[in-house]
Amino acid sequence: FGSPKKTKNRLRVKDSAFKFDGRNDYAVFPDFDYSGEGRDAFTLTFWFKIGDIKGKDIQYLFSHGV
């Protein structure tokens, strides 16, 4: 949501990563059943850069559930 832009990943592969503006861009992934056989775990990987660690606002990098 918002307007994240497609960009290169860390291996420089075009259009294989997203760049967020840090204001109103975010991604939502629908709930899925990962409790079945062979699906007892999943990996979520991301890189981020913090420009200002003195702020008082809370920013979530990952949230699960309600």
Salt bridges, closest charged atoms under 4 A:
none
